[in-house]
Amino acid sequence: MNSRKDQLQAIDRLLTIMEELRGQCPWDKKQTIQSLRHLTIEETYELGDAILDNDLQEVKKELGDLLLHIVFYAKIGSETDAFDIGDVANEICEKLIHRHPHIYGDVKVENEEEVKRNWEKLKLKEGKSSVLEGVPKSLPALVKASRIQDKVAGVGFDWEEPQQVFEKVQEELAELQVEVNSQNIDKIESEFGDVLFSMINYARFLKINPEDALERTNKKFIKRFQYLESKAKAMGKSLEDMTLAEMDVFWEEAKKK
């Protein structure tokens, strides 16, 4: 592994390259904070894929891409004297020190849950009017629901036992079925959302990440379906020409693999 000195030299090298690209490359010169936004989001999802695949070499690569974006934003910020990479680093350092009084102060905590509760209390003292202000509006709905539940739990608004949450899931499913029977699309959508929200909450009590769990299922389904496609192709058939029973044979084979 690199020494601290080597790590700092690598960061300095990246800053130098960023300055050169911003000054000489037509594409880099043209970029703005707004134009980079969607690219940054894409890179974040690519990092997420690498983490789910547990591919550490790919994680390293994607972290580099994200680090480049951070340096790029800081370089653009420095051009109008708004902020530079030093300001970015110092601000997060100050925030970490302030939000960890159990490390840098005299606050005592017993466990992770107390740390999370103190974190939310500190944010309210910083001037936030709601514990939910820190949830980005543009988050995907599933991730947003998970973050909302984490944050309100941090100030004590929570169930006491997993069984209570499971019973809530069952209650919401029953309410959904009532609306399905009534065929009111608006109410069906509302109740379906309640079911998803309660399931995401249940995942938190089971100590699993619902986004990761769903993505694992997505990957599993894709792998099995592509196996089915390959078997159909080997037989010279298209899926449209196969019966569900025929397809199910290969689906079961894929599950065993």
For each residue, the residues with C-beta under 8 A, 3 or more apart:
1:
2: 6 7 10
3: 6 7
4: 7 8
5: 8 9
6: 2 3 9 10
7: 2 3 4 10 11
8: 4 5 11 12
9: 5 6 12 13
10: 2 6 7 13 14
11: 7 8 14 15
12: 8 9 15 16
13: 9 10 16 17
14: 10 11 17 18 67 68 71
15: 11 12 18 19 71 85
16: 12 13 19 20
17: 13 14 20 21
18: 14 15 21 22 68 71 72 75
19: 15 16 22 23 75
20: 16 17 23 24
21: 17 18 24 25 28
22: 18 19 25 28 29 72 75 76
23: 19 20 29
24: 20 21 28 29
25: 21 22 28 29
26: 29 30
27: 30 31
28: 21 22 24 25 31 72
29: 22 23 24 25 26
30: 26 27 35
31: 27 28 35 36 72 76
32: 35 36 76
33: 36 37 73 76 77
34: 37
35: 30 31 32 39
36: 31 32 33 39 40 69 72 73
37: 33 34 40 41
38: 41 42
39: 35 36 42 43 69
40: 36 37 43 44 66 69
41: 37 38 44 45
42: 38 39 45 46
43: 39 40 46 47 62 65 66 69
44: 40 41 47 48 66
45: 41 42 48 49
46: 42 43 49 50 62 65
47: 43 44 50 51 59 62 63 65 66
48: 44 45 51 52 215
49: 45 46 52 53 58
50: 46 47 53 55 58 59 61 62
51: 47 48 54 59
52: 48 49 212 215 216 219
53: 49 50 58
54: 51
55: 50 58 59
56: 59 60
57: 60 61
58: 49 50 53 55 61 62
59: 47 50 51 55 56 62 63
60: 56 57 63 64
61: 50 57 58 64 65
62: 43 46 47 50 58 59 65 66
63: 47 59 60 66 67
64: 60 61 67 68
65: 43 46 47 61 62 68 69
66: 40 43 44 47 62 63 69 70
67: 14 63 64 70 71
68: 14 18 64 65 71 72
69: 36 39 40 43 65 66 72 73
70: 66 67 73 74 85 88
71: 14 15 18 67 68 74 75 85
72: 18 22 28 31 36 68 69 75 76
73: 33 36 69 70 76 77
74: 70 71 77 78 83 84 85 87 88
75: 18 19 22 71 72 78 79 84 85
76: 22 31 32 33 72 73 79 80
77: 33 73 74 80 82 83 84 87
78: 74 75 81 82 83 84 85
79: 75 76
80: 76 77
81: 78
82: 77 78
83: 74 77 78 87 88
84: 74 75 77 78 87 88
85: 15 70 71 74 75 78 88 89
86: 89 90
87: 74 77 83 84 90 91
88: 70 74 83 84 85 91 92
89: 85 86 92 93
90: 86 87 93 94
91: 87 88 94 95
92: 88 89 95 96
93: 89 90 96 97
94: 90 91 97 98
95: 91 92 98 99
96: 92 93 99 100
97: 93 94 100 104
98: 94 95 101 122
99: 95 96 119 122 123
100: 96 97 103 104 105
101: 98 104 105 106 107 118 122
102: 105 107 108 109 115 118
103: 100
104: 97 100 101
105: 100 101 102
106: 101
107: 101 102 118
108: 102
109: 102 114 115 118
110: 114
111: 114 115
112: 115 116
113: 116 117
114: 109 110 111 117 118
115: 102 109 111 112 118 119
116: 112 113 119 120 150 153 154
117: 113 114 120 121 154 155 156
118: 101 102 107 109 114 115 121 122
119: 99 115 116 122 123 154
120: 116 117 123 124 131 151 154 155
121: 117 118 124 125 155
122: 98 99 101 118 119 125 126
123: 99 119 120 126 128 131 133 134
124: 120 121 128 129 131
125: 121 122
126: 122 123
127:
128: 123 124 131 133 134
129: 124 133
130: 133
131: 120 123 124 128 134 151 152 154 155
132: 135 148 151 152
133: 123 128 129 130
134: 123 128 131 151
135: 132 139 144 147 148 151
136: 139 144
137:
138:
139: 135 136 143 144 147
140: 143 144
141: 144 145
142: 145 146 196 200 210 211 214
143: 139 140 146 147 211
144: 135 136 139 140 141 147 148
145: 141 142 148 149 196 197 200 201
146: 142 143 149 150 200 203 204 209 210 211
147: 135 139 143 144 150 151
148: 132 135 144 145 151 152
149: 145 146 152 153 200 201 204
150: 116 146 147 153 154 204
151: 120 131 132 134 135 147 148 154 155
152: 131 132 148 149 155 157 158
153: 116 149 150 156 157 158 204
154: 116 117 119 120 131 150 151
155: 117 120 121 131 151 152
156: 117 153
157: 152 153
158: 152 153
159: 162 164 165 168 201 205
160: 164
161: 164 165
162: 159 165 166 202 205 206
163: 166 167
164: 159 160 161 167 168
165: 159 161 162 168 169 198 201 202 205
166: 162 163 169 170 202
167: 163 164 170 171
168: 159 164 165 171 172 198 201 202
169: 165 166 172 173 195 198 199 202
170: 166 167 173 174
171: 167 168 174 175 198
172: 168 169 175 176 191 194 195 197 198
173: 169 170 176 177 195
174: 170 171 177 178
175: 171 172 178 179 191 194
176: 172 173 179 180 188 191 192 194 195
177: 173 174 180 181
178: 174 175 181 182 191
179: 175 176 182 184 187 188 190 191
180: 176 177 183 188
181: 177 178
182: 178 179 187
183: 180 188
184: 179 187 188
185: 188 189
186: 189 190
187: 179 182 184 190 191
188: 176 179 180 183 184 185 191 192
189: 185 186 192 193
190: 179 186 187 193 194
191: 172 175 176 178 179 187 188 194 195
192: 176 188 189 195 196
193: 189 190 196 197
194: 172 175 176 190 191 197 198
195: 169 172 173 176 191 192 198 199
196: 142 145 192 193 199 200
197: 145 172 193 194 200 201
198: 165 168 169 171 172 194 195 201 202
199: 169 195 196 202 203 210
200: 142 145 146 149 196 197 203 204 210
201: 145 149 159 165 168 197 198 204 205
202: 162 165 166 168 169 198 199 205 206
203: 146 199 200 206 208 209 210 213
204: 146 149 150 153 200 201 207 210
205: 159 162 165 201 202
206: 162 202 203
207: 204
208: 203 212 213
209: 146 203 212 213
210: 142 146 199 200 203 204 213 214
211: 142 143 146 214 215
212: 52 208 209 215 216
213: 203 208 209 210 216 217
214: 142 210 211 217 218
215: 48 52 211 212 218 219
216: 52 212 213 219 220
217: 213 214 220 221
218: 214 215 221 222
219: 52 215 216 222 223
220: 216 217 223 224
221: 217 218 224 225
222: 218 219 225 226
223: 219 220 226 227 254
224: 220 221 227 228 251 254 255
225: 221 222 228 229 254
226: 222 223 229 230
227: 223 224 230 231 250 253 254 257
228: 224 225 231 232 239 247 250 251 254
229: 225 226 232 233 239
230: 226 227 233 234
231: 227 228 234 235 250 253
232: 228 229 235 237 238 239 242 247 250
233: 229 230 236 237
234: 230 231
235: 231 232
236: 233
237: 232 233 241 242
238: 232 241 242
239: 228 229 232 242 247
240:
241: 237 238
242: 232 237 238 239 246 247
243: 246 247
244: 247 248
245: 248 249
246: 242 243 249 250
247: 228 232 239 242 243 244 250 251
248: 244 245 251 252
249: 245 246 252 253
250: 227 228 231 232 246 247 253 254
251: 224 228 247 248 254 255
252: 248 249 255 256
253: 227 231 249 250 256 257
254: 223 224 225 227 228 250 251 257
255: 224 251 252
256: 252 253
257: 227 253 254
